[in-house]
Amino acid sequence: MVPKRLIPLVVAAIVAAIVLIGLGFAHLAVFRHWLAVHTGTVNEPGPYYGFWSGFGSDLTEFGVIGVIATGVYQLVRKFNCHEPGCWRVGTHPAAGGQFLLCYRHHPDFAGKKPTSEMIHRLHEQNRSLQVALNTHLEDIHRRVEELHEHLGAQPPGTPTSGSPGSDP
Ligand SMILES: [Zn+2]
């Protein structure tokens, strides 16, 4: 069976095929003649002969070159620095990974290649930031738990000064 998400595609293909067949029958003679002339299959020494035996025979090669060029271009777009107009390979993430930048355009590197000293400094900065964030999160977590305990131990309407377990 056809997967559910492909059904609209299949329906569209069938409709397109029906329309094409309909058009084909309506204009069959005209279309076939047009196709034959323009692909150079009839009237061989006709107006297109020179084209199809000369420049026209190279069209497929231009197509192949075009496909390769497009592929290379897409690859370059994927991996090059996101700074407009920069063609270096972008390997350094910035803004939490939204951008890949070359060393020259990454804000942390100030236009210079990262030195050993810079790597250590940035590593330490990053680590202390992580530690600070973790401490802060743990603090929030502890406070939330305290709040839950406080609310759980105190049924609504009970005065705060009452000692627990004083029932007769
Ligand atoms: Zn760059």
Residues whose N, C-alpha, C, O or C-beta is under 5 A from the ligand:
A	BS01	ZN	C81 E83 C86 R88 C102 H105
